[in-house]
């Protein structure tokens, strides 16, 4: 099983989602950014490195959420999510087509990769607590 870390990066009550390119596995689906854990690397180191590579920004992991395991036809993964804070930089995509800051009302509107969809289902109450506001706003 491949271990993959992903970052749920908050900006106020919104979270960042990124869309895979047309040449990738699961083209044009949305996901939380991240990637595979390298040998000798812990999960927090992995997510900081991956976000630096994919988004050209620095983040601070704040909390590890419940991981999900998912079997794709070509591989099995364990997706390990971290709630993260953007520390420095402007997002510059290096591996994805698009990015979007999305509110709680928009979470169900995206065509998520299957593992990320399961991650949202399992961690929904925790994420919604972090995204709650009296009135929804544009991200």
C-alpha positions in Angstrom: 0.0 0.0 0.0 1.3 3.4 -1.0 1.3 6.1 1.7 0.2 9.5 0.5 -0.1 12.7 2.5 -2.4 15.5 1.6 -2.8 19.0 2.8 -6.2 20.6 3.7 -5.0 24.2 3.6 -7.4 26.7 5.1 -7.8 30.4 4.3 -10.4 31.6 6.7 -13.3 29.2 6.3 -12.3 28.0 2.9 -10.1 25.2 1.8 -7.8 24.7 -1.2 -8.6 22.1 -3.9 -6.5 21.5 -6.9 -7.5 19.9 -10.3 -5.4 17.2 -11.9 -4.3 17.7 -15.5 -5.5 15.8 -18.5 -2.4 13.7 -18.8 -2.5 12.4 -15.2 -4.2 9.4 -13.7 -7.8 10.4 -12.9 -7.7 13.4 -15.3 -9.5 16.6 -14.4 -10.6 15.3 -11.0 -10.2 17.5 -7.9 -8.0 16.6 -4.9 -6.2 18.0 -1.9 -2.6 18.6 -2.9 0.1 16.2 -1.6 2.0 13.2 -2.6 3.9 10.0 -1.7 5.9 9.6 1.5 9.6 9.0 0.6 11.9 6.6 2.5 13.2 8.0 5.8 10.6 10.8 5.7 7.8 11.3 8.3 4.3 12.4 7.4 4.8 16.1 8.4 8.0 16.3 6.4 6.3 14.7 3.4 3.4 17.2 3.3 5.7 20.2 3.7 8.0 19.0 0.9 5.1 18.1 -1.4 3.3 21.4 -1.0 6.6 23.3 -1.6 7.1 21.3 -4.8 3.5 21.4 -6.1 2.4 24.9 -5.0 5.6 26.8 -4.3 4.5 27.8 -0.8 5.4 27.1 2.8 2.8 25.5 5.1 2.6 24.6 8.7 0.9 21.2 9.5 -1.5 21.8 12.4 -3.4 18.6 12.9 -3.5 15.1 11.4 -7.0 13.8 10.6 -8.2 10.3 10.1 -6.6 8.5 7.2 -8.5 6.6 4.6 -7.5 3.5 2.6 -8.6 3.2 -1.0 -8.1 0.6 -3.7 -7.8 2.0 -7.2 -7.6 -0.5 -10.1 -3.9 0.3 -10.6 -2.9 0.8 -6.9 -3.9 0.9 -3.3 -3.2 4.0 -1.2 -3.4 5.1 2.4 -4.3 8.9 2.2 -3.1 10.7 5.3 -4.7 14.2 5.6 -3.2 17.2 7.5 -5.0 20.4 8.3 -2.5 23.0 7.3 -1.9 26.8 7.5 -0.4 28.8 4.7 2.8 30.4 6.2 4.4 32.1 3.2 4.2 32.5 -0.5 1.7 32.8 -3.4 0.3 29.6 -4.8 2.0 28.7 -8.1 0.8 25.5 -9.7 3.5 23.2 -10.9 1.6 19.9 -11.4 -2.1 20.8 -11.5 -4.4 22.6 -14.0 -6.4 24.7 -11.6 -6.8 25.6 -7.9 -9.8 26.9 -6.1 -10.6 28.1 -2.6 -13.9 26.5 -1.7 -16.5 27.1 1.1 -18.4 24.4 2.9 -21.3 24.8 0.5 -19.0 24.0 -2.4 -17.4 20.8 -1.1 -20.0 18.6 -2.7 -19.9 20.4 -6.0 -16.5 19.2 -7.2 -15.7 16.0 -9.0 -13.3 14.7 -6.4 -11.0 11.7 -6.8 -12.4 8.7 -5.0 -9.9 8.6 -2.1 -10.4 12.4 -1.5 -14.2 11.9 -1.6 -13.9 9.2 1.1 -11.6 11.4 3.1 -14.2 14.2 3.1 -16.9 11.8 4.2 -14.9 10.4 7.1 -13.6 13.7 8.3 -16.6 15.9 7.4 -17.7 16.8 10.9 -14.2 17.9 11.8 -13.8 19.9 8.6 -17.2 21.6 8.9 -16.4 22.7 12.4 -13.3 24.5 11.1 -15.3 26.0 8.2 -18.4 27.1 10.1 -19.6 30.7 9.9 -22.9 32.4 10.5 -23.1 33.3 6.8 -21.3 31.7 3.9 -19.1 33.9 1.8 -17.2 33.8 -1.4 -13.7 32.4 -1.1 
